[in-house]
Amino acid sequence: MRQHNKSKLTIGILSIVVVLLILFIAFFFVIKPQMNKYADERRLEGIELYVYNFILPELQANGYVQIPIGNETLILVPYIPEQSAQPTV
């Protein structure tokens, strides 16, 4: 009878270990990539809102935008390509 209880306990422990391994694998291959995808989508949405709500209006109003990056300042100005003169014949 003692052997029967010992084997039931071993099967129970191994079952728990297998379930935990399946959950661990599911987390790293299914859940975590979905969480990262969601975070990336929200990050891009925030960047777009920042550009449309802050940078473009200031660029249109002042003709330039100053963006502080650490101890330096990045100055953005609109780029207008040169129109090459086409020869008239």
CORGI-V874353 format. One record per helix or strand of 3 or more residues. SS is the DSSP state (~ for helix, > for strand). FROM is the first residue (numbers start at 1). TO is the last residue. If there is no record, write none. Layout:
# CORGI-V874353
ss->SS from->FROM to->TO
ss->SS from->FROM to->TO
This chain:
# CORGI-V874353
ss->~ from->2 to->62
ss->> from->64 to->69
ss->> from->72 to->77
